[in-house]
Amino acid sequence: MKKGVLSILIATIGFFFTYKYHTLMYEIQNSLITGKEINFLFINDLASFRKLFKIVIISISLLSFYLGIVSVLKKSKIGIVGIILASILFISVFINF
Protein backbone atom coordinates (compact mmCIF):
# COMPACT_ATOMS: atom_id res chain seq x y z
CA MET A 1 0.00 0.00 0.00
CA LYS A 2 1.35 3.41 -0.88
CA LYS A 3 2.32 5.67 1.97
CA GLY A 4 0.00 8.47 0.80
CA VAL A 5 -3.04 6.20 0.84
CA LEU A 6 -1.98 4.83 4.22
CA SER A 7 -1.68 8.39 5.53
CA ILE A 8 -5.24 9.17 4.44
CA LEU A 9 -6.54 5.92 5.94
CA ILE A 10 -4.87 6.56 9.29
CA ALA A 11 -6.22 10.14 9.39
CA THR A 12 -9.72 8.81 8.66
CA ILE A 13 -9.43 6.38 11.57
CA GLY A 14 -8.34 9.31 13.74
CA PHE A 15 -11.44 11.26 12.70
CA PHE A 16 -13.58 8.28 13.68
CA PHE A 17 -12.02 8.22 17.16
CA THR A 18 -12.56 11.98 17.46
CA TYR A 19 -16.21 11.56 16.51
CA LYS A 20 -16.74 8.78 19.05
CA TYR A 21 -15.05 10.83 21.79
CA HIS A 22 -17.19 13.89 21.14
CA THR A 23 -20.42 11.88 21.07
CA LEU A 24 -19.44 10.28 24.40
CA MET A 25 -18.79 13.71 25.92
CA TYR A 26 -22.14 14.93 24.58
CA GLU A 27 -24.00 12.00 26.13
CA ILE A 28 -22.34 12.60 29.50
CA GLN A 29 -23.14 16.32 29.46
CA ASN A 30 -26.69 15.64 28.32
CA SER A 31 -27.26 13.11 31.09
CA LEU A 32 -25.94 15.56 33.68
CA ILE A 33 -28.26 18.31 32.43
CA THR A 34 -31.37 16.12 32.24
CA GLY A 35 -30.68 14.53 35.62
CA LYS A 36 -30.32 10.95 34.47
CA GLU A 37 -28.33 8.70 36.72
CA ILE A 38 -24.88 7.84 35.51
CA ASN A 39 -22.05 5.91 37.02
CA PHE A 40 -20.08 8.40 39.14
CA LEU A 41 -17.02 6.17 39.08
CA PHE A 42 -16.96 6.75 35.35
CA ILE A 43 -17.01 10.52 35.85
CA ASN A 44 -13.97 10.29 38.15
CA ASP A 45 -12.06 8.44 35.44
CA LEU A 46 -13.13 10.95 32.80
CA ALA A 47 -10.18 13.30 33.34
CA SER A 48 -7.69 10.52 32.68
CA PHE A 49 -9.76 9.40 29.69
CA ARG A 50 -9.55 12.89 28.17
CA LYS A 51 -5.77 12.95 28.52
CA LEU A 52 -5.43 9.46 27.06
CA PHE A 53 -7.70 10.41 24.16
CA LYS A 54 -5.65 13.48 23.32
CA ILE A 55 -2.38 11.54 23.44
CA VAL A 56 -3.72 8.79 21.16
CA ILE A 57 -5.21 11.20 18.61
CA ILE A 58 -2.07 13.35 18.54
CA SER A 59 0.00 10.22 17.96
CA ILE A 60 -2.29 9.12 15.13
CA SER A 61 -2.16 12.55 13.50
CA LEU A 62 1.64 12.73 13.75
CA LEU A 63 1.94 9.27 12.20
CA SER A 64 -0.35 10.31 9.36
CA PHE A 65 1.60 13.55 8.93
CA TYR A 66 4.88 11.62 8.76
CA LEU A 67 3.57 9.19 6.15
CA GLY A 68 2.23 12.11 4.12
CA ILE A 69 5.64 13.81 4.16
CA VAL A 70 7.37 10.59 3.10
CA SER A 71 4.87 10.24 0.27
CA VAL A 72 5.43 13.83 -0.91
CA LEU A 73 9.20 13.34 -0.83
CA LYS A 74 8.72 10.34 -3.13
CA LYS A 75 6.92 12.64 -5.61
CA SER A 76 3.41 11.40 -4.90
CA LYS A 77 0.66 14.04 -5.04
CA ILE A 78 -1.74 12.12 -2.81
CA GLY A 79 0.56 12.72 0.15
CA ILE A 80 -0.56 16.35 0.20
CA VAL A 81 -4.10 15.22 1.02
CA GLY A 82 -2.74 13.09 3.86
CA ILE A 83 -0.80 16.05 5.25
CA ILE A 84 -3.89 18.28 5.11
CA LEU A 85 -6.07 15.67 6.83
CA ALA A 86 -3.43 15.09 9.51
CA SER A 87 -3.22 18.83 10.17
CA ILE A 88 -6.99 19.13 10.50
CA LEU A 89 -7.04 16.13 12.83
CA PHE A 90 -4.29 17.64 14.99
CA ILE A 91 -6.20 20.90 15.31
CA SER A 92 -9.52 19.17 15.99
CA VAL A 93 -8.11 17.49 19.09
CA PHE A 94 -8.05 20.81 20.91
CA ILE A 95 -11.46 22.09 19.73
CA ASN A 96 -14.63 20.86 21.40
CA PHE A 97 -17.51 20.35 18.99
N, CA, C and O atoms as CSV, one atom per row, in Angstrom:
chain,resi,resn,atom,element,x,y,z
A,1,MET,N,N,0.846,-1.171,0.000
A,1,MET,CA,C,0.000,0.000,0.000
A,1,MET,C,C,0.893,1.236,0.000
A,1,MET,O,O,1.880,1.298,0.734
A,2,LYS,N,N,0.549,2.197,-0.810
A,2,LYS,CA,C,1.350,3.410,-0.882
A,2,LYS,C,C,1.237,4.204,0.412
A,2,LYS,O,O,0.220,4.152,1.104
A,3,LYS,N,N,2.282,4.928,0.721
A,3,LYS,CA,C,2.317,5.669,1.974
A,3,LYS,C,C,1.298,6.803,2.000
A,3,LYS,O,O,0.777,7.128,3.067
A,4,GLY,N,N,1.002,7.411,0.854
A,4,GLY,CA,C,0.001,8.473,0.804
A,4,GLY,C,C,-1.389,7.961,1.124
A,4,GLY,O,O,-2.134,8.595,1.870
A,5,VAL,N,N,-1.740,6.812,0.560
A,5,VAL,CA,C,-3.043,6.203,0.840
A,5,VAL,C,C,-3.109,5.767,2.301
A,5,VAL,O,O,-4.144,5.923,2.948
A,6,LEU,N,N,-2.032,5.233,2.812
A,6,LEU,CA,C,-1.979,4.827,4.217
A,6,LEU,C,C,-2.135,6.036,5.137
A,6,LEU,O,O,-2.782,5.944,6.180
A,7,SER,N,N,-1.550,7.157,4.756
A,7,SER,CA,C,-1.685,8.388,5.532
A,7,SER,C,C,-3.138,8.835,5.594
A,7,SER,O,O,-3.622,9.228,6.655
A,8,ILE,N,N,-3.831,8.778,4.469
A,8,ILE,CA,C,-5.243,9.166,4.436
A,8,ILE,C,C,-6.085,8.199,5.260
A,8,ILE,O,O,-6.998,8.626,5.967
A,9,LEU,N,N,-5.798,6.927,5.181
A,9,LEU,CA,C,-6.536,5.916,5.937
A,9,LEU,C,C,-6.349,6.104,7.445
A,9,LEU,O,O,-7.314,6.013,8.203
A,10,ILE,N,N,-5.142,6.359,7.873
A,10,ILE,CA,C,-4.873,6.564,9.295
A,10,ILE,C,C,-5.551,7.832,9.794
A,10,ILE,O,O,-6.090,7.846,10.901
A,11,ALA,N,N,-5.535,8.901,8.995
A,11,ALA,CA,C,-6.217,10.138,9.388
A,11,ALA,C,C,-7.724,9.918,9.494
A,11,ALA,O,O,-8.369,10.483,10.378
A,12,THR,N,N,-8.289,9.106,8.605
A,12,THR,CA,C,-9.715,8.811,8.663
A,12,THR,C,C,-10.062,8.036,9.930
A,12,THR,O,O,-11.097,8.290,10.546
A,13,ILE,N,N,-9.222,7.112,10.317
A,13,ILE,CA,C,-9.426,6.383,11.573
A,13,ILE,C,C,-9.347,7.343,12.754
A,13,ILE,O,O,-10.109,7.214,13.712
A,14,GLY,N,N,-8.438,8.298,12.690
A,14,GLY,CA,C,-8.337,9.312,13.736
A,14,GLY,C,C,-9.595,10.162,13.832
A,14,GLY,O,O,-10.029,10.500,14.934
A,15,PHE,N,N,-10.190,10.512,12.689
A,15,PHE,CA,C,-11.436,11.264,12.704
A,15,PHE,C,C,-12.568,10.450,13.312
A,15,PHE,O,O,-13.430,11.000,13.998
A,16,PHE,N,N,-12.574,9.146,13.067
A,16,PHE,CA,C,-13.579,8.284,13.676
A,16,PHE,C,C,-13.450,8.291,15.197
A,16,PHE,O,O,-14.456,8.400,15.898
A,17,PHE,N,N,-12.231,8.178,15.715
A,17,PHE,CA,C,-12.019,8.223,17.162
A,17,PHE,C,C,-12.430,9.579,17.731
A,17,PHE,O,O,-12.995,9.646,18.823
A,18,THR,N,N,-12.156,10.647,17.008
A,18,THR,CA,C,-12.558,11.977,17.458
A,18,THR,C,C,-14.080,12.081,17.538
A,18,THR,O,O,-14.628,12.625,18.497
A,19,TYR,N,N,-14.748,11.554,16.522
A,19,TYR,CA,C,-16.214,11.565,16.512
A,19,TYR,C,C,-16.776,10.786,17.697
A,19,TYR,O,O,-17.684,11.263,18.377
A,20,LYS,N,N,-16.244,9.599,17.947
A,20,LYS,CA,C,-16.739,8.783,19.054
A,20,LYS,C,C,-16.504,9.474,20.397
A,20,LYS,O,O,-17.358,9.417,21.282
A,21,TYR,N,N,-15.354,10.124,20.551
A,21,TYR,CA,C,-15.051,10.831,21.788
A,21,TYR,C,C,-16.035,11.977,22.017
A,21,TYR,O,O,-16.543,12.152,23.124
A,22,HIS,N,N,-16.298,12.748,20.982
A,22,HIS,CA,C,-17.187,13.895,21.140
A,22,HIS,C,C,-18.635,13.459,21.381
A,22,HIS,O,O,-19.355,14.129,22.122
A,23,THR,N,N,-19.071,12.366,20.781
A,23,THR,CA,C,-20.420,11.878,21.072
A,23,THR,C,C,-20.515,11.352,22.505
A,23,THR,O,O,-21.552,11.509,23.148
A,24,LEU,N,N,-19.453,10.735,23.010
A,24,LEU,CA,C,-19.442,10.281,24.398
A,24,LEU,C,C,-19.508,11.466,25.351
A,24,LEU,O,O,-20.244,11.423,26.337
A,25,MET,N,N,-18.754,12.520,25.073
A,25,MET,CA,C,-18.791,13.711,25.921
A,25,MET,C,C,-20.174,14.368,25.879
A,25,MET,O,O,-20.659,14.866,26.894
A,26,TYR,N,N,-20.802,14.366,24.705
A,26,TYR,CA,C,-22.143,14.931,24.584
A,26,TYR,C,C,-23.138,14.141,25.421
A,26,TYR,O,O,-23.967,14.731,26.113
A,27,GLU,N,N,-23.068,12.833,25.367
A,27,GLU,CA,C,-23.996,12.004,26.133
A,27,GLU,C,C,-23.819,12.216,27.634
A,27,GLU,O,O,-24.799,12.236,28.378
A,28,ILE,N,N,-22.592,12.371,28.076
A,28,ILE,CA,C,-22.340,12.603,29.503
A,28,ILE,C,C,-22.886,13.959,29.923
A,28,ILE,O,O,-23.541,14.067,30.960
A,29,GLN,N,N,-22.623,15.000,29.126
A,29,GLN,CA,C,-23.140,16.323,29.463
A,29,GLN,C,C,-24.666,16.349,29.416
A,29,GLN,O,O,-25.305,16.977,30.260
A,30,ASN,N,N,-25.241,15.677,28.445
A,30,ASN,CA,C,-26.695,15.640,28.323
A,30,ASN,C,C,-27.325,14.921,29.509
A,30,ASN,O,O,-28.363,15.349,30.014
A,31,SER,N,N,-26.712,13.844,29.949
A,31,SER,CA,C,-27.265,13.113,31.090
A,31,SER,C,C,-27.116,13.909,32.382
A,31,SER,O,O,-27.955,13.786,33.274
A,32,LEU,N,N,-26.086,14.710,32.500
A,32,LEU,CA,C,-25.941,15.558,33.681
A,32,LEU,C,C,-26.982,16.672,33.685
A,32,LEU,O,O,-27.500,17.030,34.743
A,33,ILE,N,N,-27.289,17.220,32.523
A,33,ILE,CA,C,-28.261,18.307,32.430
A,33,ILE,C,C,-29.675,17.789,32.680
A,33,ILE,O,O,-30.448,18.420,33.401
A,34,THR,N,N,-30.012,16.660,32.098
A,34,THR,CA,C,-31.370,16.124,32.241
A,34,THR,C,C,-31.591,15.411,33.567
A,34,THR,O,O,-32.733,15.109,33.912
A,35,GLY,N,N,-30.546,15.139,34.307
A,35,GLY,CA,C,-30.682,14.527,35.621
A,35,GLY,C,C,-30.727,13.021,35.606
A,35,GLY,O,O,-31.102,12.407,36.605
A,36,LYS,N,N,-30.358,12.414,34.510
A,36,LYS,CA,C,-30.324,10.955,34.467
A,36,LYS,C,C,-29.185,10.458,35.339
A,36,LYS,O,O,-28.163,11.124,35.501
A,37,GLU,N,N,-29.384,9.277,35.895
A,37,GLU,CA,C,-28.329,8.700,36.725
A,37,GLU,C,C,-27.245,8.117,35.835
A,37,GLU,O,O,-27.517,7.419,34.858
A,38,ILE,N,N,-26.023,8.420,36.200
A,38,ILE,CA,C,-24.882,7.841,35.510
A,38,ILE,C,C,-23.925,7.314,36.560
A,38,ILE,O,O,-24.023,7.650,37.740
A,39,ASN,N,N,-23.025,6.507,36.124
A,39,ASN,CA,C,-22.050,5.911,37.020
A,39,ASN,C,C,-21.024,6.968,37.418
A,39,ASN,O,O,-20.266,7.441,36.571
A,40,PHE,N,N,-20.990,7.344,38.699
A,40,PHE,CA,C,-20.078,8.396,39.143
A,40,PHE,C,C,-18.627,7.940,39.153
A,40,PHE,O,O,-17.722,8.773,39.111
A,41,LEU,N,N,-18.391,6.649,39.208
A,41,LEU,CA,C,-17.016,6.172,39.083
A,41,LEU,C,C,-16.474,6.466,37.698
A,41,LEU,O,O,-15.284,6.726,37.525
A,42,PHE,N,N,-17.357,6.423,36.716
A,42,PHE,CA,C,-16.956,6.750,35.350
A,42,PHE,C,C,-16.588,8.217,35.225
A,42,PHE,O,O,-15.654,8.559,34.500
A,43,ILE,N,N,-17.302,9.083,35.917
A,43,ILE,CA,C,-17.006,10.520,35.855
A,43,ILE,C,C,-15.639,10.800,36.480
A,43,ILE,O,O,-14.914,11.671,35.999
A,44,ASN,N,N,-15.281,10.089,37.525
A,44,ASN,CA,C,-13.972,10.294,38.149
A,44,ASN,C,C,-12.838,9.890,37.214
A,44,ASN,O,O,-11.763,10.488,37.246
A,45,ASP,N,N,-13.072,8.886,36.388
A,45,ASP,CA,C,-12.056,8.444,35.436
A,45,ASP,C,C,-12.063,9.259,34.154
A,45,ASP,O,O,-11.234,9.034,33.272
A,46,LEU,N,N,-12.975,10.192,34.042
A,46,LEU,CA,C,-13.133,10.948,32.804
A,46,LEU,C,C,-11.940,11.851,32.519
A,46,LEU,O,O,-11.572,12.032,31.359
A,47,ALA,N,N,-11.334,12.417,33.547
A,47,ALA,CA,C,-10.182,13.297,33.335
A,47,ALA,C,C,-9.011,12.526,32.750
A,47,ALA,O,O,-8.331,13.022,31.851
A,48,SER,N,N,-8.768,11.328,33.244
A,48,SER,CA,C,-7.690,10.523,32.679
A,48,SER,C,C,-8.040,10.030,31.280
A,48,SER,O,O,-7.153,9.856,30.443
A,49,PHE,N,N,-9.322,9.807,31.021
A,49,PHE,CA,C,-9.759,9.399,29.687
A,49,PHE,C,C,-9.514,10.517,28.676
A,49,PHE,O,O,-9.085,10.256,27.552
A,50,ARG,N,N,-9.783,11.754,29.070
A,50,ARG,CA,C,-9.550,12.888,28.171
A,50,ARG,C,C,-8.077,13.010,27.801
A,50,ARG,O,O,-7.737,13.236,26.640
A,51,LYS,N,N,-7.211,12.859,28.791
A,51,LYS,CA,C,-5.769,12.948,28.518
A,51,LYS,C,C,-5.311,11.809,27.611
A,51,LYS,O,O,-4.536,12.026,26.680
A,52,LEU,N,N,-5.785,10.609,27.881
A,52,LEU,CA,C,-5.434,9.462,27.058
A,52,LEU,C,C,-5.926,9.655,25.629
A,52,LEU,O,O,-5.209,9.357,24.674
A,53,PHE,N,N,-7.142,10.149,25.487
A,53,PHE,CA,C,-7.698,10.405,24.164
A,53,PHE,C,C,-6.829,11.380,23.392
A,53,PHE,O,O,-6.506,11.138,22.229
A,54,LYS,N,N,-6.452,12.473,24.022
A,54,LYS,CA,C,-5.646,13.476,23.318
A,54,LYS,C,C,-4.286,12.915,22.919
A,54,LYS,O,O,-3.796,13.209,21.828
A,55,ILE,N,N,-3.681,12.129,23.767
A,55,ILE,CA,C,-2.383,11.544,23.440
A,55,ILE,C,C,-2.503,10.584,22.261
A,55,ILE,O,O,-1.657,10.596,21.366
A,56,VAL,N,N,-3.536,9.758,22.249
A,56,VAL,CA,C,-3.722,8.792,21.158
A,56,VAL,C,C,-3.998,9.505,19.842
A,56,VAL,O,O,-3.410,9.150,18.820
A,57,ILE,N,N,-4.874,10.499,19.841
A,57,ILE,CA,C,-5.206,11.195,18.605
A,57,ILE,C,C,-4.032,12.009,18.095
A,57,ILE,O,O,-3.824,12.082,16.884
A,58,ILE,N,N,-3.259,12.624,18.980
A,58,ILE,CA,C,-2.066,13.353,18.539
A,58,ILE,C,C,-1.056,12.393,17.928
A,58,ILE,O,O,-0.414,12.717,16.928
A,59,SER,N,N,-0.915,11.217,18.523
A,59,SER,CA,C,0.001,10.215,17.960
A,59,SER,C,C,-0.461,9.750,16.582
A,59,SER,O,O,0.353,9.588,15.672
A,60,ILE,N,N,-1.755,9.536,16.430
A,60,ILE,CA,C,-2.291,9.124,15.133
A,60,ILE,C,C,-2.081,10.213,14.092
A,60,ILE,O,O,-1.698,9.925,12.958
A,61,SER,N,N,-2.329,11.463,14.472
A,61,SER,CA,C,-2.163,12.552,13.503
A,61,SER,C,C,-0.700,12.751,13.131
A,61,SER,O,O,-0.399,13.049,11.976
A,62,LEU,N,N,0.216,12.591,14.085
A,62,LEU,CA,C,1.636,12.726,13.754
A,62,LEU,C,C,2.117,11.592,12.847
A,62,LEU,O,O,2.941,11.809,11.959
A,63,LEU,N,N,1.602,10.388,13.074
A,63,LEU,CA,C,1.943,9.270,12.196
A,63,LEU,C,C,1.432,9.513,10.782
A,63,LEU,O,O,2.142,9.259,9.809
A,64,SER,N,N,0.218,9.997,10.673
A,64,SER,CA,C,-0.348,10.307,9.361
A,64,SER,C,C,0.424,11.435,8.690
A,64,SER,O,O,0.657,11.395,7.482
A,65,PHE,N,N,0.818,12.430,9.457
A,65,PHE,CA,C,1.601,13.545,8.925
A,65,PHE,C,C,2.953,13.059,8.405
A,65,PHE,O,O,3.404,13.475,7.338
A,66,TYR,N,N,3.590,12.176,9.169
A,66,TYR,CA,C,4.882,11.624,8.759
A,66,TYR,C,C,4.771,10.837,7.458
A,66,TYR,O,O,5.587,11.002,6.552
A,67,LEU,N,N,3.760,9.985,7.375
A,67,LEU,CA,C,3.572,9.189,6.155
A,67,LEU,C,C,3.239,10.074,4.959
A,67,LEU,O,O,3.637,9.775,3.833
A,68,GLY,N,N,2.512,11.161,5.199
A,68,GLY,CA,C,2.228,12.105,4.119
A,68,GLY,C,C,3.483,12.801,3.625
A,68,GLY,O,O,3.648,13.008,2.423
A,69,ILE,N,N,4.372,13.166,4.547
A,69,ILE,CA,C,5.635,13.813,4.158
A,69,ILE,C,C,6.510,12.838,3.374
A,69,ILE,O,O,7.114,13.216,2.369
A,70,VAL,N,N,6.581,11.599,3.822
A,70,VAL,CA,C,7.373,10.595,3.097
A,70,VAL,C,C,6.817,10.402,1.695
A,70,VAL,O,O,7.573,10.251,0.736
A,71,SER,N,N,5.499,10.407,1.580
A,71,SER,CA,C,4.875,10.243,0.271
A,71,SER,C,C,5.170,11.437,-0.645
A,71,SER,O,O,5.424,11.258,-1.836
A,72,VAL,N,N,5.137,12.641,-0.094
A,72,VAL,CA,C,5.434,13.829,-0.906
A,72,VAL,C,C,6.892,13.831,-1.344
A,72,VAL,O,O,7.206,14.228,-2.467
A,73,LEU,N,N,7.771,13.394,-0.473
A,73,LEU,CA,C,9.196,13.340,-0.834
A,73,LEU,C,C,9.467,12.316,-1.929
A,73,LEU,O,O,10.457,12.422,-2.653
A,74,LYS,N,N,8.586,11.326,-2.051
A,74,LYS,CA,C,8.718,10.343,-3.127
A,74,LYS,C,C,7.936,10.758,-4.371
A,74,LYS,O,O,7.659,9.935,-5.244
A,75,LYS,N,N,7.582,12.045,-4.444
A,75,LYS,CA,C,6.922,12.642,-5.615
A,75,LYS,C,C,5.506,12.118,-5.846
A,75,LYS,O,O,5.077,11.986,-6.992
A,76,SER,N,N,4.791,11.825,-4.790
A,76,SER,CA,C,3.406,11.404,-4.903
A,76,SER,C,C,2.504,12.557,-4.474
A,76,SER,O,O,2.684,13.124,-3.396
A,77,LYS,N,N,1.543,12.897,-5.309
A,77,LYS,CA,C,0.660,14.039,-5.044
A,77,LYS,C,C,-0.386,13.733,-3.980
A,77,LYS,O,O,-0.906,14.655,-3.351
A,78,ILE,N,N,-0.703,12.471,-3.768
A,78,ILE,CA,C,-1.736,12.116,-2.807
A,78,ILE,C,C,-1.266,12.332,-1.366
A,78,ILE,O,O,-2.081,12.390,-0.445
A,79,GLY,N,N,0.023,12.447,-1.179
A,79,GLY,CA,C,0.558,12.717,0.152
A,79,GLY,C,C,0.149,14.075,0.682
A,79,GLY,O,O,0.083,14.273,1.895
A,80,ILE,N,N,-0.129,15.017,-0.215
A,80,ILE,CA,C,-0.564,16.352,0.203
A,80,ILE,C,C,-1.924,16.267,0.892
A,80,ILE,O,O,-2.171,16.975,1.869
A,81,VAL,N,N,-2.797,15.413,0.394
A,81,VAL,CA,C,-4.103,15.216,1.017
A,81,VAL,C,C,-3.930,14.623,2.416
A,81,VAL,O,O,-4.622,15.022,3.353
A,82,GLY,N,N,-3.017,13.680,2.553
A,82,GLY,CA,C,-2.742,13.095,3.861
A,82,GLY,C,C,-2.205,14.105,4.848
A,82,GLY,O,O,-2.558,14.075,6.027
A,83,ILE,N,N,-1.344,15.010,4.372
A,83,ILE,CA,C,-0.801,16.054,5.248
A,83,ILE,C,C,-1.907,17.006,5.689
A,83,ILE,O,O,-1.959,17.400,6.854
A,84,ILE,N,N,-2.787,17.376,4.772
A,84,ILE,CA,C,-3.885,18.284,5.114
A,84,ILE,C,C,-4.835,17.634,6.120
A,84,ILE,O,O,-5.239,18.272,7.092
A,85,LEU,N,N,-5.192,16.376,5.893
A,85,LEU,CA,C,-6.071,15.671,6.830
A,85,LEU,C,C,-5.426,15.512,8.204
A,85,LEU,O,O,-6.101,15.641,9.225
A,86,ALA,N,N,-4.130,15.232,8.234
A,86,ALA,CA,C,-3.431,15.090,9.514
A,86,ALA,C,C,-3.394,16.418,10.258
A,86,ALA,O,O,-3.516,16.447,11.483
A,87,SER,N,N,-3.227,17.510,9.531
A,87,SER,CA,C,-3.217,18.828,10.169
A,87,SER,C,C,-4.584,19.171,10.750
A,87,SER,O,O,-4.680,19.689,11.862
A,88,ILE,N,N,-5.638,18.882,9.996
A,88,ILE,CA,C,-6.993,19.129,10.495
A,88,ILE,C,C,-7.283,18.260,11.712
A,88,ILE,O,O,-7.907,18.719,12.668
A,89,LEU,N,N,-6.841,17.027,11.683
A,89,LEU,CA,C,-7.038,16.125,12.826
A,89,LEU,C,C,-6.288,16.637,14.050
A,89,LEU,O,O,-6.817,16.594,15.161
A,90,PHE,N,N,-5.075,17.116,13.861
A,90,PHE,CA,C,-4.292,17.636,14.987
A,90,PHE,C,C,-4.968,18.846,15.605
A,90,PHE,O,O,-4.986,18.986,16.828
A,91,ILE,N,N,-5.518,19.714,14.786
A,91,ILE,CA,C,-6.201,20.901,15.309
A,91,ILE,C,C,-7.514,20.526,15.982
A,91,ILE,O,O,-7.886,21.123,16.991
A,92,SER,N,N,-8.213,19.547,15.434
A,92,SER,CA,C,-9.517,19.174,15.985
A,92,SER,C,C,-9.437,18.510,17.361
A,92,SER,O,O,-10.451,18.396,18.050
A,93,VAL,N,N,-8.258,18.077,17.763
A,93,VAL,CA,C,-8.107,17.487,19.088
A,93,VAL,C,C,-8.364,18.538,20.161
A,93,VAL,O,O,-8.912,18.223,21.217
A,94,PHE,N,N,-7.977,19.772,19.904
A,94,PHE,CA,C,-8.054,20.812,20.910
A,94,PHE,C,C,-9.332,21.635,20.849
A,94,PHE,O,O,-9.534,22.517,21.682
A,95,ILE,N,N,-10.202,21.362,19.875
A,95,ILE,CA,C,-11.456,22.092,19.726
A,95,ILE,C,C,-12.600,21.174,20.123
A,95,ILE,O,O,-12.695,20.048,19.634
A,96,ASN,N,N,-13.463,21.647,21.003
A,96,ASN,CA,C,-14.630,20.864,21.397
A,96,ASN,C,C,-15.780,21.186,20.455
A,96,ASN,O,O,-16.111,22.353,20.244
A,97,PHE,N,N,-16.379,20.166,19.898
A,97,PHE,CA,C,-17.506,20.352,18.986
A,97,PHE,C,C,-18.806,20.112,19.708
A,97,PHE,O,O,-19.874,20.220,19.107
